[in-house]
Amino acid sequence: MRPSRQGDESWTVASAKAKLSEVIERAQSAPQTITRNGKPSVVVVSAEEWQRKTARKGTLVEFLMESPLRGADLDLERQRDEPRDPDL
């Protein structure tokens, strides 16, 4: 059984089950989409690709320090309003 007609990167659930080893092998070089009822359901990627996509790219402090809003003189003073009445 070959991948679905959407291309070599797309498989139906049935074809992915039947050819799981091939899905895994192909996922080493390109993401493999598994469809359910004709719609994309999941994507199989290599462990290396997953690590690359989910790796933290710095700390929150670094992100904030590199923000284009840094030094924009934003008014960040907290309002001291009374709490809302939850019964309203």
A tleap script that builds the chain and sets N, CA, C and O, in Angstrom:
source leaprc.protein.ff14SB
mol = sequence {
  NMET ARG PRO SER ARG GLN GLY ASP GLU SER
  TRP THR VAL ALA SER ALA LYS ALA LYS LEU
  SER GLU VAL ILE GLU ARG ALA GLN SER ALA
  PRO GLN THR ILE THR ARG ASN GLY LYS PRO
  SER VAL VAL VAL VAL SER ALA GLU GLU TRP
  GLN ARG LYS THR ALA ARG LYS GLY THR LEU
  VAL GLU PHE LEU MET GLU SER PRO LEU ARG
  GLY ALA ASP LEU ASP LEU GLU ARG GLN ARG
  ASP GLU PRO ARG ASP PRO ASP CLEU
}
set mol.1.N position { 0.840 -1.180 0.000 }
set mol.1.CA position { 0.000 0.000 0.000 }
set mol.1.C position { 0.884 1.243 0.000 }
set mol.1.O position { 1.814 1.336 0.802 }
set mol.2.N position { 0.616 2.175 -0.864 }
set mol.2.CA position { 1.392 3.406 -1.003 }
set mol.2.C position { 0.753 4.533 -0.190 }
set mol.2.O position { -0.399 4.419 0.228 }
set mol.3.N position { 1.487 5.608 0.034 }
set mol.3.CA position { 0.887 6.753 0.697 }
set mol.3.C position { -0.323 7.247 -0.079 }
set mol.3.O position { -0.489 6.911 -1.252 }
set mol.4.N position { -1.161 8.032 0.560 }
set mol.4.CA position { -2.359 8.543 -0.092 }
set mol.4.C position { -2.000 9.412 -1.290 }
set mol.4.O position { -0.849 9.820 -1.449 }
set mol.5.N position { -2.980 9.689 -2.118 }
set mol.5.CA position { -2.745 10.429 -3.347 }
set mol.5.C position { -2.323 11.868 -3.131 }
set mol.5.O position { -1.969 12.545 -4.096 }
set mol.6.N position { -2.346 12.364 -1.893 }
set mol.6.CA position { -1.953 13.749 -1.624 }
set mol.6.C position { -0.453 13.954 -1.778 }
set mol.6.O position { 0.010 15.092 -1.708 }
set mol.7.N position { 0.315 12.905 -1.984 }
set mol.7.CA position { 1.760 13.027 -2.143 }
set mol.7.C position { 2.488 12.046 -1.259 }
set mol.7.O position { 1.883 11.376 -0.422 }
set mol.8.N position { 3.787 11.964 -1.448 }
set mol.8.CA position { 4.586 11.002 -0.704 }
set mol.8.C position { 4.697 11.334 0.773 }
set mol.8.O position { 5.161 10.499 1.549 }
set mol.9.N position { 4.289 12.519 1.185 }
set mol.9.CA position { 4.374 12.899 2.591 }
set mol.9.C position { 3.050 12.703 3.324 }
set mol.9.O position { 2.951 13.060 4.498 }
set mol.10.N position { 2.038 12.151 2.677 }
set mol.10.CA position { 0.723 12.010 3.292 }
set mol.10.C position { 0.245 10.561 3.207 }
set mol.10.O position { 0.345 9.911 2.166 }
set mol.11.N position { -0.276 10.078 4.329 }
set mol.11.CA position { -0.722 8.693 4.450 }
set mol.11.C position { -2.114 8.658 5.072 }
set mol.11.O position { -2.449 9.508 5.897 }
set mol.12.N position { -2.915 7.691 4.685 }
set mol.12.CA position { -4.157 7.455 5.414 }
set mol.12.C position { -3.796 6.682 6.676 }
set mol.12.O position { -2.701 6.126 6.761 }
set mol.13.N position { -4.681 6.637 7.644 }
set mol.13.CA position { -4.417 5.874 8.865 }
set mol.13.C position { -4.155 4.412 8.510 }
set mol.13.O position { -3.222 3.803 9.034 }
set mol.14.N position { -4.971 3.851 7.627 }
set mol.14.CA position { -4.820 2.437 7.251 }
set mol.14.C position { -3.462 2.182 6.604 }
set mol.14.O position { -2.800 1.195 6.924 }
set mol.15.N position { -3.038 3.073 5.684 }
set mol.15.CA position { -1.749 2.855 5.024 }
set mol.15.C position { -0.596 3.069 5.991 }
set mol.15.O position { 0.423 2.385 5.896 }
set mol.16.N position { -0.740 4.007 6.921 }
set mol.16.CA position { 0.309 4.238 7.911 }
set mol.16.C position { 0.449 3.037 8.845 }
set mol.16.O position { 1.563 2.660 9.209 }
set mol.17.N position { -0.674 2.438 9.230 }
set mol.17.CA position { -0.617 1.237 10.071 }
set mol.17.C position { 0.079 0.100 9.335 }
set mol.17.O position { 0.922 -0.599 9.898 }
set mol.18.N position { -0.284 -0.074 8.073 }
set mol.18.CA position { 0.274 -1.176 7.291 }
set mol.18.C position { 1.752 -0.980 6.978 }
set mol.18.O position { 2.487 -1.954 6.818 }
set mol.19.N position { 2.185 0.251 6.893 }
set mol.19.CA position { 3.569 0.552 6.496 }
set mol.19.C position { 4.275 1.441 7.519 }
set mol.19.O position { 5.008 2.357 7.146 }
set mol.20.N position { 4.059 1.175 8.791 }
set mol.20.CA position { 4.620 2.026 9.833 }
set mol.20.C position { 6.137 2.178 9.704 }
set mol.20.O position { 6.663 3.278 9.875 }
set mol.21.N position { 6.837 1.096 9.408 }
set mol.21.CA position { 8.290 1.179 9.256 }
set mol.21.C position { 8.673 2.150 8.147 }
set mol.21.O position { 9.637 2.903 8.282 }
set mol.22.N position { 7.922 2.135 7.055 }
set mol.22.CA position { 8.203 3.050 5.943 }
set mol.22.C position { 7.879 4.496 6.331 }
set mol.22.O position { 8.613 5.417 5.974 }
set mol.23.N position { 6.783 4.688 7.061 }
set mol.23.CA position { 6.446 6.031 7.536 }
set mol.23.C position { 7.588 6.570 8.381 }
set mol.23.O position { 8.015 7.709 8.194 }
set mol.24.N position { 8.085 5.764 9.305 }
set mol.24.CA position { 9.186 6.177 10.183 }
set mol.24.C position { 10.442 6.462 9.374 }
set mol.24.O position { 11.125 7.458 9.615 }
set mol.25.N position { 10.747 5.602 8.423 }
set mol.25.CA position { 11.938 5.793 7.588 }
set mol.25.C position { 11.846 7.102 6.799 }
set mol.25.O position { 12.808 7.869 6.746 }
set mol.26.N position { 10.706 7.346 6.200 }
set mol.26.CA position { 10.532 8.579 5.418 }
set mol.26.C position { 10.519 9.815 6.305 }
set mol.26.O position { 10.924 10.893 5.869 }
set mol.27.N position { 10.062 9.674 7.542 }
set mol.27.CA position { 10.021 10.811 8.462 }
set mol.27.C position { 11.425 11.286 8.832 }
set mol.27.O position { 11.589 12.403 9.324 }
set mol.28.N position { 12.433 10.455 8.602 }
set mol.28.CA position { 13.807 10.864 8.873 }
set mol.28.C position { 14.241 11.986 7.942 }
set mol.28.O position { 15.129 12.766 8.287 }
set mol.29.N position { 13.620 12.079 6.756 }
set mol.29.CA position { 14.009 13.115 5.808 }
set mol.29.C position { 12.935 14.167 5.561 }
set mol.29.O position { 13.243 15.263 5.095 }
set mol.30.N position { 11.679 13.850 5.867 }
set mol.30.CA position { 10.597 14.832 5.658 }
set mol.30.C position { 9.405 14.477 6.537 }
set mol.30.O position { 9.129 13.297 6.752 }
set mol.31.N position { 8.701 15.469 7.045 }
set mol.31.CA position { 7.511 15.189 7.859 }
set mol.31.C position { 6.493 14.359 7.085 }
set mol.31.O position { 6.317 14.547 5.881 }
set mol.32.N position { 5.820 13.438 7.782 }
set mol.32.CA position { 4.821 12.565 7.181 }
set mol.32.C position { 3.471 12.862 7.827 }
set mol.32.O position { 3.316 12.733 9.041 }
set mol.33.N position { 2.511 13.255 7.025 }
set mol.33.CA position { 1.177 13.579 7.524 }
set mol.33.C position { 0.292 12.349 7.445 }
set mol.33.O position { 0.251 11.667 6.420 }
set mol.34.N position { -0.411 12.068 8.523 }
set mol.34.CA position { -1.375 10.966 8.537 }
set mol.34.C position { -2.757 11.592 8.584 }
set mol.34.O position { -3.062 12.407 9.455 }
set mol.35.N position { -3.589 11.193 7.625 }
set mol.35.CA position { -4.925 11.757 7.528 }
set mol.35.C position { -5.962 10.793 8.092 }
set mol.35.O position { -5.792 9.574 8.062 }
set mol.36.N position { -7.033 11.375 8.603 }
set mol.36.CA position { -8.174 10.590 9.091 }
set mol.36.C position { -9.412 11.216 8.471 }
set mol.36.O position { -9.637 12.421 8.585 }
set mol.37.N position { -10.209 10.390 7.817 }
set mol.37.CA position { -11.408 10.872 7.119 }
set mol.37.C position { -11.075 11.982 6.119 }
set mol.37.O position { -11.837 12.933 5.943 }
set mol.38.N position { -9.924 11.837 5.474 }
set mol.38.CA position { -9.518 12.784 4.444 }
set mol.38.C position { -8.937 14.094 4.942 }
set mol.38.O position { -8.608 14.968 4.140 }
set mol.39.N position { -8.807 14.243 6.252 }
set mol.39.CA position { -8.275 15.484 6.822 }
set mol.39.C position { -6.990 15.194 7.586 }
set mol.39.O position { -6.886 14.158 8.242 }
set mol.40.N position { -6.006 16.096 7.513 }
set mol.40.CA position { -4.769 15.898 8.278 }
set mol.40.C position { -5.070 15.722 9.758 }
set mol.40.O position { -5.824 16.499 10.343 }
set mol.41.N position { -4.475 14.694 10.360 }
set mol.41.CA position { -4.725 14.403 11.766 }
set mol.41.C position { -3.461 14.561 12.616 }
set mol.41.O position { -3.485 15.208 13.663 }
set mol.42.N position { -2.355 13.960 12.153 }
set mol.42.CA position { -1.090 14.063 12.880 }
set mol.42.C position { 0.056 14.156 11.884 }
set mol.42.O position { -0.091 13.834 10.705 }
set mol.43.N position { 1.200 14.603 12.387 }
set mol.43.CA position { 2.410 14.660 11.578 }
set mol.43.C position { 3.495 13.890 12.309 }
set mol.43.O position { 3.728 14.103 13.498 }
set mol.44.N position { 4.154 12.996 11.592 }
set mol.44.CA position { 5.262 12.226 12.147 }
set mol.44.C position { 6.557 12.879 11.661 }
set mol.44.O position { 6.774 13.044 10.461 }
set mol.45.N position { 7.408 13.245 12.617 }
set mol.45.CA position { 8.710 13.826 12.273 }
set mol.45.C position { 9.805 13.049 12.983 }
set mol.45.O position { 9.538 12.329 13.946 }
set mol.46.N position { 11.019 13.192 12.516 }
set mol.46.CA position { 12.144 12.523 13.158 }
set mol.46.C position { 12.370 13.120 14.545 }
set mol.46.O position { 11.976 14.254 14.819 }
set mol.47.N position { 13.006 12.342 15.409 }
set mol.47.CA position { 13.321 12.831 16.753 }
set mol.47.C position { 14.236 14.047 16.666 }
set mol.47.O position { 14.107 14.979 17.461 }
set mol.48.N position { 15.146 14.044 15.719 }
set mol.48.CA position { 16.052 15.188 15.523 }
set mol.48.C position { 15.270 16.455 15.162 }
set mol.48.O position { 15.530 17.529 15.705 }
set mol.49.N position { 14.312 16.320 14.243 }
set mol.49.CA position { 13.487 17.471 13.856 }
set mol.49.C position { 12.655 17.961 15.033 }
set mol.49.O position { 12.525 19.168 15.237 }
set mol.50.N position { 12.095 17.045 15.803 }
set mol.50.CA position { 11.297 17.416 16.973 }
set mol.50.C position { 12.148 18.195 17.975 }
set mol.50.O position { 11.707 19.217 18.501 }
set mol.51.N position { 13.355 17.719 18.239 }
set mol.51.CA position { 14.248 18.409 19.171 }
set mol.51.C position { 14.580 19.806 18.660 }
set mol.51.O position { 14.601 20.769 19.426 }
set mol.52.N position { 14.835 19.904 17.371 }
set mol.52.CA position { 15.174 21.191 16.778 }
set mol.52.C position { 14.008 22.178 16.897 }
set mol.52.O position { 14.214 23.351 17.208 }
set mol.53.N position { 12.785 21.700 16.650 }
set mol.53.CA position { 11.607 22.572 16.691 }
set mol.53.C position { 11.205 22.961 18.114 }
set mol.53.O position { 10.640 24.033 18.328 }
set mol.54.N position { 11.496 22.096 19.087 }
set mol.54.CA position { 11.042 22.362 20.449 }
set mol.54.C position { 12.139 22.877 21.373 }
set mol.54.O position { 11.883 23.156 22.544 }
set mol.55.N position { 13.351 23.003 20.860 }
set mol.55.CA position { 14.458 23.474 21.700 }
set mol.55.C position { 14.222 24.916 22.127 }
set mol.55.O position { 13.803 25.756 21.331 }
set mol.56.N position { 14.494 25.180 23.374 }
set mol.56.CA position { 14.370 26.541 23.900 }
set mol.56.C position { 15.458 27.388 23.245 }
set mol.56.O position { 16.618 26.982 23.178 }
set mol.57.N position { 15.082 28.532 22.778 }
set mol.57.CA position { 16.008 29.391 22.058 }
set mol.57.C position { 16.444 30.587 22.909 }
set mol.57.O position { 16.597 31.695 22.396 }
set mol.58.N position { 16.633 30.366 24.161 }
set mol.58.CA position { 17.048 31.429 25.058 }
set mol.58.C position { 16.121 31.508 26.261 }
set mol.58.O position { 15.144 30.767 26.373 }
set mol.59.N position { 16.450 32.411 27.136 }
set mol.59.CA position { 15.655 32.576 28.355 }
set mol.59.C position { 14.611 33.670 28.153 }
set mol.59.O position { 14.679 34.434 27.190 }
set mol.60.N position { 13.662 33.738 29.051 }
set mol.60.CA position { 12.651 34.790 29.016 }
set mol.60.C position { 13.319 36.155 29.149 }
set mol.60.O position { 12.913 37.114 28.493 }
set mol.61.N position { 14.325 36.241 29.983 }
set mol.61.CA position { 15.040 37.512 30.172 }
set mol.61.C position { 15.663 37.946 28.846 }
set mol.61.O position { 15.563 39.113 28.467 }
set mol.62.N position { 16.306 37.015 28.140 }
set mol.62.CA position { 16.915 37.347 26.848 }
set mol.62.C position { 15.853 37.805 25.849 }
set mol.62.O position { 16.065 38.764 25.106 }
set mol.63.N position { 14.720 37.120 25.834 }
set mol.63.CA position { 13.632 37.492 24.942 }
set mol.63.C position { 13.165 38.920 25.224 }
set mol.63.O position { 13.001 39.719 24.302 }
set mol.64.N position { 12.954 39.232 26.498 }
set mol.64.CA position { 12.482 40.563 26.869 }
set mol.64.C position { 13.535 41.629 26.595 }
set mol.64.O position { 13.197 42.738 26.180 }
set mol.65.N position { 14.798 41.309 26.819 }
set mol.65.CA position { 15.876 42.271 26.566 }
set mol.65.C position { 16.011 42.585 25.077 }
set mol.65.O position { 16.416 43.689 24.714 }
set mol.66.N position { 15.672 41.617 24.204 }
set mol.66.CA position { 15.787 41.812 22.759 }
set mol.66.C position { 14.497 42.334 22.132 }
set mol.66.O position { 14.429 42.509 20.916 }
set mol.67.N position { 13.485 42.580 22.941 }
set mol.67.CA position { 12.188 43.037 22.439 }
set mol.67.C position { 12.317 44.390 21.763 }
set mol.67.O position { 13.021 45.271 22.257 }
set mol.68.N position { 11.632 44.561 20.622 }
set mol.68.CA position { 11.644 45.881 19.982 }
set mol.68.C position { 10.914 46.933 20.821 }
set mol.68.O position { 11.046 48.128 20.559 }
set mol.69.N position { 10.150 46.503 21.821 }
set mol.69.CA position { 9.451 47.443 22.693 }
set mol.69.C position { 10.319 47.929 23.856 }
set mol.69.O position { 9.933 48.833 24.596 }
set mol.70.N position { 11.495 47.316 24.006 }
set mol.70.CA position { 12.378 47.734 25.090 }
set mol.70.C position { 12.752 49.195 24.895 }
set mol.70.O position { 13.202 49.594 23.821 }
set mol.71.N position { 12.563 49.977 25.929 }
set mol.71.CA position { 12.883 51.394 25.865 }
set mol.71.C position { 11.812 52.219 25.163 }
set mol.71.O position { 12.048 53.384 24.842 }
set mol.72.N position { 10.641 51.638 24.920 }
set mol.72.CA position { 9.572 52.359 24.223 }
set mol.72.C position { 8.803 53.285 25.158 }
set mol.72.O position { 7.842 53.930 24.738 }
set mol.73.N position { 9.209 53.355 26.400 }
set mol.73.CA position { 8.590 54.241 27.382 }
set mol.73.C position { 7.090 53.974 27.515 }
set mol.73.O position { 6.271 54.893 27.478 }
set mol.74.N position { 6.751 52.686 27.672 }
set mol.74.CA position { 5.354 52.303 27.865 }
set mol.74.C position { 4.922 52.627 29.285 }
set mol.74.O position { 5.722 52.520 30.214 }
set mol.75.N position { 3.673 53.019 29.462 }
set mol.75.CA position { 3.119 53.283 30.785 }
set mol.75.C position { 2.604 51.963 31.344 }
set mol.75.O position { 1.526 51.506 30.964 }
set mol.76.N position { 3.363 51.354 32.237 }
set mol.76.CA position { 3.017 50.049 32.782 }
set mol.76.C position { 2.549 50.128 34.230 }
set mol.76.O position { 2.541 49.118 34.933 }
set mol.77.N position { 2.165 51.305 34.677 }
set mol.77.CA position { 1.713 51.458 36.045 }
set mol.77.C position { 0.391 50.721 36.243 }
set mol.77.O position { -0.523 50.830 35.426 }
set mol.78.N position { 0.307 49.984 37.321 }
set mol.78.CA position { -0.884 49.193 37.613 }
set mol.78.C position { -2.008 50.089 38.101 }
set mol.78.O position { -1.801 50.997 38.906 }
set mol.79.N position { -3.213 49.811 37.592 }
set mol.79.CA position { -4.375 50.552 38.067 }
set mol.79.C position { -4.758 50.027 39.443 }
set mol.79.O position { -4.658 48.828 39.705 }
set mol.80.N position { -5.192 50.917 40.313 }
set mol.80.CA position { -5.560 50.556 41.686 }
set mol.80.C position { -7.072 50.598 41.872 }
set mol.80.O position { -7.550 51.027 42.921 }
set mol.81.N position { -7.832 50.159 40.868 }
set mol.81.CA position { -9.291 50.139 40.951 }
set mol.81.C position { -9.741 49.118 41.982 }
set mol.81.O position { -9.004 48.199 42.340 }
set mol.82.N position { -10.967 49.302 42.450 }
set mol.82.CA position { -11.570 48.349 43.363 }
set mol.82.C position { -11.901 47.070 42.588 }
set mol.82.O position { -12.148 47.132 41.384 }
set mol.83.N position { -11.909 45.925 43.251 }
set mol.83.CA position { -12.258 44.668 42.570 }
set mol.83.C position { -13.707 44.710 42.051 }
set mol.83.O position { -14.555 45.406 42.608 }
set mol.84.N position { -13.966 43.968 40.996 }
set mol.84.CA position { -15.331 43.894 40.456 }
set mol.84.C position { -16.205 43.060 41.378 }
set mol.84.O position { -15.725 42.173 42.084 }
set mol.85.N position { -17.479 43.357 41.359 }
set mol.85.CA position { -18.455 42.590 42.109 }
set mol.85.C position { -18.770 41.328 41.308 }
set mol.85.O position { -19.318 41.445 40.211 }
set mol.86.N position { -18.453 40.125 41.798 }
set mol.86.CA position { -18.657 38.894 41.019 }
set mol.86.C position { -20.133 38.575 40.780 }
set mol.86.O position { -20.445 37.744 39.928 }
set mol.87.N position { -21.051 39.218 41.516 }
set mol.87.CA position { -22.482 38.953 41.342 }
set mol.87.C position { -23.092 39.762 40.202 }
set mol.87.O position { -24.265 39.577 39.876 }
set mol.88.N position { -22.320 40.652 39.593 }
set mol.88.CA position { -22.856 41.483 38.501 }
set mol.88.C position { -22.748 40.799 37.180 }
set mol.88.O position { -23.152 41.358 36.160 }
savepdb mol mol.pdb
quit
